[in-house]
Amino acid sequence: MPVISRFFGISIVMYHRDHQPPHFHAKYGEAEATVEIATGVTEGSLSRRVLQLVNEWRELHQPELIEDW
């Protein structure tokens, strides 16, 4: 599993040759969501607090995420 970051029990994962639009997967326990890098649009099920942490992280690391994509 290509984990690119871990914090507060949240794993951020990006898969090689994944579908468009550019996104990453955020996993927390049994919950998982995909998050678009540019917009933060999310599909899946994460608690509001975890989603807030993921989006704060996304905003801080957006240039690196685009480069990784």
Helices and strands as residue ranges (DSSP letters): E 3-7, E 10-13, E 23-28, E 31-36, E 42-44, H 48-68
